[in-house]
């Protein structure tokens, strides 16, 4: 058997006022995951927890993301998280606050013949 990609889910999340990179990353992954329902596993006779999910997060400061917190929101299967440079930061006119935008991709794989 071989791991084969069965879905690619894409999302975006923000932290409007807190400059919290983890919060933005979690919201981005939720955006990617919560807009679909994968039925391919059960359709093939596989348990939903057999999914292996590769999560990729893009934020301006990758070292500020708690990977365990991001991984904790996966509803099924097992996963890994990779955080890279990406996303956006937008500072308000006064320079007193920054909005963080994170991007997320979830690559879902199943062990298929």
MIZADO-588066 format. One record per atom (N, C-alpha, C): residue in one letter; x, y, z; atom name. Coordinates in steps of 0.02 Angstrom, whole numbers. Layout:
<r A, c1 X, c2 Y, c3 Z, a CA>
...
***
This chain:
<r X, c1 42, c2 -59, c3 0, a N>
<r X, c1 0, c2 0, c3 0, a CA>
<r X, c1 44, c2 62, c3 0, a C>
<r X, c1 15, c2 116, c3 -24, a N>
<r X, c1 52, c2 179, c3 -30, a CA>
<r X, c1 9, c2 237, c3 -6, a C>
<r X, c1 40, c2 285, c3 29, a N>
<r X, c1 3, c2 345, c3 48, a CA>
<r X, c1 -11, c2 387, c3 -15, a C>
<r X, c1 -75, c2 402, c3 -26, a N>
<r X, c1 -94, c2 441, c3 -84, a CA>
<r X, c1 -136, c2 501, c3 -61, a C>
<r X, c1 -122, c2 558, c3 -92, a N>
<r X, c1 -160, c2 619, c3 -76, a CA>
<r X, c1 -231, c2 613, c3 -102, a C>
<r X, c1 -279, c2 624, c3 -56, a N>
<r X, c1 -349, c2 620, c3 -74, a CA>
<r X, c1 -384, c2 688, c3 -68, a C>
<r X, c1 -351, c2 736, c3 -35, a N>
<r X, c1 -381, c2 802, c3 -27, a CA>
<r X, c1 -326, c2 854, c3 -13, a C>
<r X, c1 -339, c2 914, c3 -37, a N>
<r X, c1 -298, c2 972, c3 -22, a CA>
<r X, c1 -346, c2 1027, c3 0, a C>
<r X, c1 -340, c2 1047, c3 63, a N>
<r X, c1 -386, c2 1096, c3 91, a CA>
<r X, c1 -347, c2 1160, c3 106, a C>
<r X, c1 -375, c2 1218, c3 90, a N>
<r X, c1 -340, c2 1282, c3 96, a CA>
<r X, c1 -382, c2 1330, c3 138, a C>
<r X, c1 -348, c2 1365, c3 184, a N>
<r X, c1 -384, c2 1412, c3 226, a CA>
<r X, c1 -343, c2 1473, c3 245, a C>
<r X, c1 -377, c2 1523, c3 272, a N>
<r X, c1 -347, c2 1585, c3 295, a CA>
<r X, c1 -376, c2 1603, c3 363, a C>
<r X, c1 -333, c2 1628, c3 408, a N>
<r X, c1 -357, c2 1648, c3 474, a CA>
<r X, c1 -321, c2 1711, c3 497, a C>
<r X, c1 -353, c2 1747, c3 542, a N>
<r X, c1 -325, c2 1810, c3 566, a CA>
<r X, c1 -327, c2 1815, c3 642, a C>
<r X, c1 -283, c2 1857, c3 668, a N>
<r X, c1 -291, c2 1884, c3 735, a CA>
<r X, c1 -291, c2 1959, c3 725, a C>
<r X, c1 -348, c2 1989, c3 733, a N>
<r X, c1 -358, c2 2059, c3 715, a CA>
<r X, c1 -320, c2 2107, c3 761, a C>
<r X, c1 -320, c2 2094, c3 827, a N>
<r X, c1 -292, c2 2142, c3 873, a CA>
<r X, c1 -237, c2 2116, c3 919, a C>
<r X, c1 -226, c2 2051, c3 921, a N>
<r X, c1 -182, c2 2024, c3 972, a CA>
<r X, c1 -112, c2 2006, c3 950, a C>
<r X, c1 -98, c2 2008, c3 885, a N>
<r X, c1 -33, c2 1986, c3 858, a CA>
<r X, c1 -16, c2 1917, c3 885, a C>
<r X, c1 -66, c2 1872, c3 885, a N>
<r X, c1 -57, c2 1804, c3 909, a CA>
<r X, c1 -53, c2 1757, c3 848, a C>
<r X, c1 8, c2 1736, c3 832, a N>
<r X, c1 20, c2 1696, c3 773, a CA>
<r X, c1 -13, c2 1627, c3 778, a C>
<r X, c1 -15, c2 1599, c3 837, a N>
<r X, c1 -47, c2 1534, c3 846, a CA>
<r X, c1 -122, c2 1540, c3 835, a C>
<r X, c1 -153, c2 1592, c3 862, a N>
<r X, c1 -225, c2 1601, c3 852, a CA>
<r X, c1 -241, c2 1608, c3 778, a C>
<r X, c1 -202, c2 1646, c3 742, a N>
<r X, c1 -213, c2 1654, c3 670, a CA>
<r X, c1 -203, c2 1588, c3 633, a C>
<r X, c1 -153, c2 1549, c3 653, a N>
<r X, c1 -139, c2 1484, c3 621, a CA>
<r X, c1 -195, c2 1435, c3 634, a C>
<r X, c1 -220, c2 1432, c3 696, a N>
<r X, c1 -275, c2 1387, c3 713, a CA>
<r X, c1 -337, c2 1406, c3 673, a C>
<r X, c1 -351, c2 1471, c3 668, a N>
<r X, c1 -409, c2 1493, c3 630, a CA>
<r X, c1 -401, c2 1477, c3 555, a C>
<r X, c1 -341, c2 1481, c3 529, a N>
<r X, c1 -329, c2 1464, c3 459, a CA>
<r X, c1 -342, c2 1390, c3 446, a C>
<r X, c1 -317, c2 1347, c3 492, a N>
<r X, c1 -329, c2 1276, c3 483, a CA>
<r X, c1 -403, c2 1259, c3 491, a C>
<r X, c1 -437, c2 1291, c3 538, a N>
<r X, c1 -509, c2 1280, c3 546, a CA>
<r X, c1 -545, c2 1300, c3 481, a C>
<r X, c1 -525, c2 1356, c3 453, a N>
<r X, c1 -556, c2 1379, c3 390, a CA>
<r X, c1 -548, c2 1326, c3 336, a C>
<r X, c1 -489, c2 1296, c3 333, a N>
<r X, c1 -476, c2 1244, c3 283, a CA>
<r X, c1 -518, c2 1181, c3 296, a C>
<r X, c1 -522, c2 1161, c3 358, a N>
<r X, c1 -555, c2 1097, c3 375, a CA>
<r X, c1 -631, c2 1101, c3 381, a C>
<r X, c1 -656, c2 1156, c3 405, a N>
<r X, c1 -727, c2 1160, c3 423, a CA>
<r X, c1 -772, c2 1174, c3 364, a C>
<r X, c1 -745, c2 1179, c3 304, a N>
<r X, c1 -786, c2 1192, c3 245, a CA>
<r X, c1 -797, c2 1130, c3 203, a C>
<r X, c1 -783, c2 1072, c3 230, a N>
<r X, c1 -794, c2 1012, c3 191, a CA>
<r X, c1 -803, c2 953, c3 238, a C>
<r X, c1 -825, c2 899, c3 209, a N>
<r X, c1 -833, c2 837, c3 245, a CA>
<r X, c1 -805, c2 782, c3 201, a C>
<r X, c1 -749, c2 754, c3 222, a N>
<r X, c1 -716, c2 703, c3 182, a CA>
<r X, c1 -749, c2 635, c3 194, a C>
<r X, c1 -778, c2 608, c3 143, a N>
<r X, c1 -810, c2 543, c3 148, a CA>
<r X, c1 -773, c2 489, c3 109, a C>
<r X, c1 -714, c2 506, c3 83, a N>
<r X, c1 -677, c2 459, c3 41, a CA>
<r X, c1 -654, c2 399, c3 82, a C>
<r X, c1 -632, c2 409, c3 144, a N>
<r X, c1 -609, c2 353, c3 186, a CA>
<r X, c1 -663, c2 301, c3 196, a C>
<r X, c1 -719, c2 322, c3 225, a N>
<r X, c1 -773, c2 274, c3 234, a CA>
<r X, c1 -799, c2 244, c3 168, a C>
<r X, c1 -797, c2 283, c3 115, a N>
<r X, c1 -819, c2 256, c3 50, a CA>
<r X, c1 -774, c2 200, c3 27, a C>
<r X, c1 -711, c2 200, c3 49, a N>
<r X, c1 -664, c2 148, c3 31, a CA>
<r X, c1 -657, c2 95, c3 86, a C>
<r X, c1 -701, c2 99, c3 136, a N>
<r X, c1 -699, c2 51, c3 190, a CA>
<r X, c1 -645, c2 65, c3 242, a C>
<r X, c1 -619, c2 127, c3 244, a N>
<r X, c1 -567, c2 146, c3 292, a CA>
<r X, c1 -596, c2 189, c3 347, a C>
<r X, c1 -570, c2 182, c3 406, a N>
<r X, c1 -590, c2 223, c3 463, a CA>
<r X, c1 -565, c2 295, c3 452, a C>
<r X, c1 -605, c2 344, c3 473, a N>
<r X, c1 -584, c2 414, c3 464, a CA>
<r X, c1 -519, c2 430, c3 501, a C>
<r X, c1 -505, c2 392, c3 554, a N>
<r X, c1 -443, c2 405, c3 591, a CA>
<r X, c1 -382, c2 375, c3 556, a C>
<r X, c1 -391, c2 343, c3 499, a N>
<r X, c1 -333, c2 319, c3 461, a CA>
<r X, c1 -303, c2 373, c3 418, a C>
<r X, c1 -335, c2 432, c3 415, a N>
<r X, c1 -308, c2 488, c3 376, a CA>
<r X, c1 -242, c2 512, c3 407, a C>
<r X, c1 -196, c2 529, c3 364, a N>
<r X, c1 -134, c2 561, c3 385, a CA>
<r X, c1 -135, c2 631, c3 354, a C>
<r X, c1 -128, c2 681, c3 397, a N>
<r X, c1 -136, c2 750, c3 375, a CA>
<r X, c1 -71, c2 789, c3 384, a C>
<r X, c1 -48, c2 818, c3 330, a N>
<r X, c1 11, c2 863, c3 333, a CA>
<r X, c1 -16, c2 934, c3 333, a C>
<r X, c1 -3, c2 970, c3 387, a N>
<r X, c1 -26, c2 1039, c3 393, a CA>
<r X, c1 33, c2 1085, c3 379, a C>
<r X, c1 23, c2 1132, c3 334, a N>
<r X, c1 74, c2 1183, c3 318, a CA>
<r X, c1 44, c2 1251, c3 335, a C>
<r X, c1 79, c2 1289, c3 377, a N>
<r X, c1 56, c2 1355, c3 398, a CA>
<r X, c1 106, c2 1407, c3 374, a C>
<r X, c1 82, c2 1463, c3 348, a N>
<r X, c1 124, c2 1519, c3 329, a CA>
<r X, c1 107, c2 1580, c3 371, a C>
<r X, c1 154, c2 1605, c3 410, a N>
<r X, c1 146, c2 1665, c3 450, a CA>
<r X, c1 212, c2 1705, c3 448, a C>
<r X, c1 208, c2 1771, c3 462, a N>
<r X, c1 269, c2 1811, c3 459, a CA>
<r X, c1 323, c2 1791, c3 510, a C>
<r X, c1 303, c2 1764, c3 567, a N>
<r X, c1 351, c2 1743, c3 618, a CA>
<r X, c1 338, c2 1670, c3 637, a C>
<r X, c1 365, c2 1623, c3 598, a N>
<r X, c1 350, c2 1552, c3 608, a CA>
<r X, c1 367, c2 1526, c3 678, a C>
<r X, c1 418, c2 1553, c3 709, a N>
<r X, c1 438, c2 1529, c3 776, a CA>
<r X, c1 388, c2 1548, c3 830, a C>
<r X, c1 339, c2 1589, c3 814, a N>
<r X, c1 289, c2 1611, c3 863, a CA>
<r X, c1 226, c2 1566, c3 863, a C>
<r X, c1 226, c2 1513, c3 822, a N>
<r X, c1 167, c2 1469, c3 818, a CA>
<r X, c1 178, c2 1407, c3 861, a C>
<r X, c1 128, c2 1392, c3 902, a N>
<r X, c1 128, c2 1331, c3 943, a CA>
<r X, c1 100, c2 1275, c3 899, a C>
<r X, c1 144, c2 1233, c3 874, a N>
<r X, c1 124, c2 1179, c3 828, a CA>
<r X, c1 75, c2 1131, c3 861, a C>
<r X, c1 85, c2 1116, c3 925, a N>
<r X, c1 40, c2 1070, c3 960, a CA>
<r X, c1 -31, c2 1098, c3 962, a C>
<r X, c1 -39, c2 1162, c3 971, a N>
<r X, c1 -105, c2 1193, c3 973, a CA>
<r X, c1 -139, c2 1189, c3 905, a C>
<r X, c1 -100, c2 1196, c3 852, a N>
<r X, c1 -127, c2 1190, c3 784, a CA>
<r X, c1 -149, c2 1118, c3 771, a C>
<r X, c1 -105, c2 1071, c3 788, a N>
<r X, c1 -119, c2 1000, c3 777, a CA>
<r X, c1 -179, c2 976, c3 817, a C>
<r X, c1 -190, c2 1006, c3 874, a N>
<r X, c1 -244, c2 984, c3 919, a CA>
<r X, c1 -314, c2 993, c3 889, a C>
<r X, c1 -322, c2 1034, c3 838, a N>
<r X, c1 -389, c2 1043, c3 811, a CA>
<r X, c1 -408, c2 993, c3 756, a C>
<r X, c1 -360, c2 951, c3 736, a N>
<r X, c1 -378, c2 900, c3 685, a CA>
<r X, c1 -433, c2 855, c3 714, a C>
<r X, c1 -489, c2 849, c3 679, a N>
<r X, c1 -544, c2 808, c3 705, a CA>
<r X, c1 -533, c2 733, c3 697, a C>
<r X, c1 -492, c2 714, c3 648, a N>
<r X, c1 -481, c2 643, c3 633, a CA>
<r X, c1 -410, c2 632, c3 611, a C>
<r X, c1 -387, c2 571, c3 619, a N>
<r X, c1 -322, c2 552, c3 593, a CA>
<r X, c1 -264, c2 577, c3 635, a C>
<r X, c1 -205, c2 569, c3 607, a N>
<r X, c1 -144, c2 593, c3 638, a CA>
<r X, c1 -114, c2 646, c3 593, a C>
<r X, c1 -72, c2 688, c3 621, a N>
<r X, c1 -45, c2 741, c3 579, a CA>
<r X, c1 23, c2 766, c3 599, a C>
<r X, c1 50, c2 806, c3 555, a N>
<r X, c1 112, c2 842, c3 567, a CA>
<r X, c1 100, c2 915, c3 548, a C>
<r X, c1 140, c2 959, c3 577, a N>
<r X, c1 134, c2 1031, c3 563, a CA>
<r X, c1 203, c2 1058, c3 544, a C>
<r X, c1 204, c2 1094, c3 488, a N>
<r X, c1 263, c2 1130, c3 466, a CA>
<r X, c1 243, c2 1204, c3 461, a C>
<r X, c1 283, c2 1247, c3 492, a N>
<r X, c1 269, c2 1319, c3 490, a CA>
<r X, c1 325, c2 1354, c3 451, a C>
<r X, c1 305, c2 1394, c3 402, a N>
<r X, c1 353, c2 1429, c3 360, a CA>
<r X, c1 339, c2 1504, c3 358, a C>
<r X, c1 386, c2 1540, c3 332, a N>
<r X, c1 378, c2 1612, c3 322, a CA>
<r X, c1 323, c2 1624, c3 271, a C>
<r X, c1 275, c2 1666, c3 287, a N>
<r X, c1 220, c2 1682, c3 242, a CA>
<r X, c1 170, c2 1727, c3 275, a C>
<r X, c1 109, c2 1727, c3 250, a N>
<r X, c1 57, c2 1768, c3 280, a CA>
<r X, c1 72, c2 1843, c3 275, a C>
<r X, c1 39, c2 1881, c3 318, a N>
<r X, c1 47, c2 1954, c3 318, a CA>
<r X, c1 40, c2 1982, c3 389, a C>
<r X, c1 70, c2 2040, c3 399, a N>
<r X, c1 60, c2 2081, c3 458, a CA>
<r X, c1 40, c2 2150, c3 433, a C>
<r X, c1 -13, c2 2178, c3 461, a N>
<r X, c1 -35, c2 2245, c3 443, a CA>
<r X, c1 -41, c2 2286, c3 507, a C>
<r X, c1 -1, c2 2339, c3 511, a N>
<r X, c1 0, c2 2382, c3 570, a CA>
<r X, c1 -51, c2 2438, c3 561, a C>
<r X, c1 -85, c2 2456, c3 616, a N>
<r X, c1 -134, c2 2510, c3 611, a CA>
<r X, c1 -98, c2 2578, c3 600, a C>
<r X, c1 -137, c2 2629, c3 584, a N>
<r X, c1 -108, c2 2695, c3 568, a CA>
<r X, c1 -67, c2 2724, c3 625, a C>
<r X, c1 -87, c2 2709, c3 686, a N>
<r X, c1 -52, c2 2736, c3 744, a CA>
<r X, c1 11, c2 2697, c3 761, a C>
<r X, c1 19, c2 2638, c3 732, a N>
<r X, c1 76, c2 2596, c3 747, a CA>
<r X, c1 71, c2 2561, c3 815, a C>
<r X, c1 11, c2 2556, c3 841, a N>
<r X, c1 1, c2 2528, c3 908, a CA>
<r X, c1 -26, c2 2457, c3 907, a C>
<r X, c1 -45, c2 2433, c3 848, a N>
<r X, c1 -76, c2 2367, c3 844, a CA>
<r X, c1 -61, c2 2336, c3 776, a C>
<r X, c1 -57, c2 2269, c3 775, a N>
<r X, c1 -43, c2 2234, c3 713, a CA>
<r X, c1 -92, c2 2177, c3 704, a C>
<r X, c1 -118, c2 2171, c3 643, a N>
<r X, c1 -161, c2 2115, c3 624, a CA>
<r X, c1 -117, c2 2063, c3 591, a C>
<r X, c1 -126, c2 2000, c3 610, a N>
<r X, c1 -88, c2 1945, c3 581, a CA>
<r X, c1 -134, c2 1904, c3 537, a C>
<r X, c1 -110, c2 1888, c3 477, a N>
<r X, c1 -147, c2 1844, c3 431, a CA>
<r X, c1 -104, c2 1781, c3 419, a C>
<r X, c1 -135, c2 1724, c3 430, a N>
<r X, c1 -101, c2 1659, c3 420, a CA>
<r X, c1 -135, c2 1622, c3 364, a C>
<r X, c1 -96, c2 1583, c3 327, a N>
<r X, c1 -123, c2 1538, c3 276, a CA>
<r X, c1 -110, c2 1467, c3 298, a C>
<r X, c1 -157, c2 1423, c3 281, a N>
<r X, c1 -149, c2 1352, c3 299, a CA>
<r X, c1 -167, c2 1308, c3 240, a C>
<r X, c1 -131, c2 1252, c3 236, a N>
<r X, c1 -147, c2 1200, c3 189, a CA>
<r X, c1 -146, c2 1134, c3 227, a C>
<r X, c1 -197, c2 1094, c3 216, a N>
<r X, c1 -199, c2 1027, c3 245, a CA>
<r X, c1 -199, c2 977, c3 188, a C>
<r X, c1 -147, c2 936, c3 186, a N>
<r X, c1 -142, c2 883, c3 134, a CA>
<r X, c1 -163, c2 819, c3 169, a C>
<r X, c1 -218, c2 789, c3 145, a N>
<r X, c1 -245, c2 729, c3 175, a CA>
<r X, c1 -224, c2 669, c3 132, a C>
<r X, c1 -195, c2 619, c3 166, a N>
<r X, c1 -172, c2 559, c3 131, a CA>
<r X, c1 -203, c2 497, c3 163, a C>
<r X, c1 -215, c2 447, c3 121, a N>
<r X, c1 -239, c2 382, c3 143, a CA>
<r X, c1 -193, c2 328, c3 115, a C>
<r X, c1 -186, c2 274, c3 152, a N>
<r X, c1 -145, c2 218, c3 130, a CA>
<r X, c1 -188, c2 176, c3 83, a C>
<r X, c1 -174, c2 182, c3 18, a N>
<r X, c1 -215, c2 149, c3 -33, a CA>
<r X, c1 -172, c2 104, c3 -77, a C>
<r X, c1 -203, c2 53, c3 -107, a N>
<r X, c1 -165, c2 9, c3 -152, a CA>
<r X, c1 -146, c2 45, c3 -216, a C>
***
